[in-house]
Amino acid sequence: MYEAIIFLIEGFEEIEAITTLDILRRGGVNAVSVSLTGEHVVKGSRNISVTADLIFDELDDPSYAMLILPGGPGTANYKNHELLLELLRIHNSKGYRIAAICAAPTIFGMLGFLSDKTAVCYPSLESQLNAAKISQAPTFTDGNITTSKGPATSIGFALELVRIIKGEPEAAGVAEAILAN
């Protein structure tokens, strides 16, 4: 079973997706990338094509995995993927882990997940976090939800996800190995 699933949609932010996937795997997390386009190859916001591990329809039971949304201009495309939105609703209602970076936390705001939560996102989009308290931290975890500000915060975001899934010693080991201390 997967411990983390990173969803890729047309226009995703490459730094956020690839950095997060790389650091999760360095941390021993069984993480996969999943295309929401129906094709294995997904084009990011900088026209970099990435081959996803799976297509959404191939995804087995994602019940306990952390669901992760990279941001970028493609964030608007998440709003049109009803099966993903339903999966996020189910996950959040059960208190399972969800995470998003950059523009993608606005999806959590749209779905009403951030009421009475503290969150962060790309600064110009903070008004779309709908009722969230805004932190100035680069990455913030409140309960089952982790959010981060943008491309430059990707390493810290990914290390926080490793910490949540595998523990502080594993996250510290990865940070040391990649010189992120």
C-alpha positions in Angstrom: 0.0 0.0 0.0 1.2 3.5 -0.8 2.0 5.9 2.1 1.9 9.0 -0.1 0.2 9.9 -3.4 1.2 13.0 -5.4 -1.3 14.0 -8.0 -0.2 15.4 -11.3 -2.5 17.5 -13.5 -1.8 19.5 -16.6 0.1 22.7 -15.5 1.4 21.4 -12.2 4.5 23.1 -10.7 7.4 20.8 -11.4 9.6 21.9 -8.5 6.9 21.2 -6.0 5.9 17.8 -7.4 9.4 16.3 -8.2 11.1 17.7 -5.1 8.4 16.3 -2.9 8.4 12.9 -4.5 12.2 12.7 -4.4 12.5 13.6 -0.7 9.7 11.3 0.3 11.4 8.4 -1.4 14.8 9.4 0.1 12.9 9.2 3.5 11.8 5.7 2.8 8.2 6.6 2.1 6.4 4.4 -0.4 5.3 7.4 -2.6 3.9 7.4 -6.1 2.9 10.0 -8.6 -0.6 9.6 -10.1 -1.7 11.3 -13.3 -5.2 12.9 -13.4 -5.1 13.4 -17.1 -5.8 9.9 -18.3 -2.3 9.6 -19.7 0.9 8.6 -18.0 2.8 11.6 -19.4 1.7 14.9 -17.8 3.1 18.4 -18.9 4.0 20.8 -16.1 3.8 24.5 -16.0 7.2 25.0 -17.5 6.5 22.5 -20.4 8.4 19.7 -18.7 6.8 16.4 -19.3 6.8 13.9 -16.4 5.8 10.3 -16.6 3.6 9.4 -13.7 3.8 6.1 -12.0 0.1 5.5 -12.3 -3.1 6.9 -14.0 -5.9 7.7 -11.5 -8.0 4.8 -12.8 -5.1 2.4 -11.9 -5.0 3.6 -8.3 -5.8 0.9 -5.8 -7.4 1.7 -2.5 -5.8 5.0 -1.4 -7.6 4.9 2.0 -4.7 5.5 4.3 -2.2 7.2 2.1 -1.4 10.9 2.4 -2.8 12.7 -0.6 -0.6 15.5 -1.9 -1.4 18.3 -4.4 1.4 20.3 -6.0 0.4 23.8 -7.0 1.2 25.9 -10.1 -1.1 27.3 -12.8 -2.7 23.9 -13.2 -4.3 24.1 -9.8 -7.5 25.4 -11.4 -7.7 22.0 -13.2 -8.1 20.2 -9.9 -11.6 21.8 -9.6 -12.7 19.9 -12.7 -11.7 16.4 -11.4 -14.7 15.3 -9.5 -13.2 11.9 -8.5 -10.2 13.6 -7.0 -12.4 16.1 -5.1 -14.5 13.3 -3.8 -11.4 11.4 -2.6 -10.2 14.5 -0.9 -13.6 15.0 0.8 -13.6 11.4 2.1 -10.0 11.6 3.3 -10.5 14.8 5.1 -13.8 13.7 6.7 -12.0 10.6 8.2 -9.1 12.8 9.4 -6.6 11.2 7.0 -3.6 13.2 6.0 -3.8 15.7 3.1 -1.2 18.2 1.9 -0.9 21.0 -0.6 1.6 23.6 -1.7 1.6 26.9 -3.4 -1.8 27.6 -5.1 -3.1 24.1 -4.3 -4.2 24.9 -0.7 -6.9 27.0 -2.3 -8.6 23.7 -3.3 -8.8 22.8 0.4 -10.3 26.3 1.0 -12.8 25.8 -1.8 -13.9 22.5 -0.2 -14.3 24.1 3.2 -11.5 22.1 4.9 -9.8 25.1 6.4 -12.4 26.5 8.7 -10.9 26.9 12.1 -7.5 25.7 10.7 -4.2 27.5 10.2 -2.8 27.3 6.8 -0.4 28.9 4.2 -0.3 29.2 0.4 1.1 31.4 -2.3 0.8 34.9 -0.7 -1.4 36.5 -3.4 -4.0 33.7 -3.0 -4.4 33.8 0.8 -8.0 35.2 0.4 -9.0 31.9 -1.2 -8.2 29.9 1.9 -11.7 30.7 3.1 -11.9 31.2 6.8 -8.4 29.8 7.5 -6.1 31.6 9.9 -3.0 32.6 7.9 0.4 31.7 9.2 3.6 33.4 8.1 5.5 30.1 8.4 6.8 28.6 5.0 5.1 25.3 5.8 2.4 24.6 8.4 0.6 21.5 9.7 -2.7 21.8 11.5 -4.3 18.5 12.4 -4.5 16.3 9.3 -3.7 19.2 6.9 -0.2 20.3 5.8 0.2 23.4 3.6 3.2 25.3 2.2 3.8 28.6 0.4 5.5 27.8 -2.9 8.4 26.5 -5.0 11.1 27.7 -2.7 9.4 26.0 0.3 9.3 22.6 -1.4 12.2 21.1 0.5 10.8 22.1 3.9 7.3 20.9 2.8 8.6 17.5 1.8 10.7 17.1 4.9 7.6 17.9 7.0 5.8 15.2 5.2 8.6 12.7 5.8 8.5 13.7 9.5 4.7 13.1 9.7 4.9 9.7 7.9 8.3 8.3 9.1 9.2 10.4 12.2 11.6 13.1 13.2 14.8 11.0 13.0 14.2 10.0 9.4 13.3 13.5 8.4 16.5 14.8 10.1 18.6 12.2 8.4 17.2 13.2 4.9 17.7 16.9 5.7 21.3 16.2 6.7 22.0 14.1 3.6 20.7 16.8 1.2 22.4 19.6 3.2 19.1 21.2 4.1 20.2 21.9 7.7 
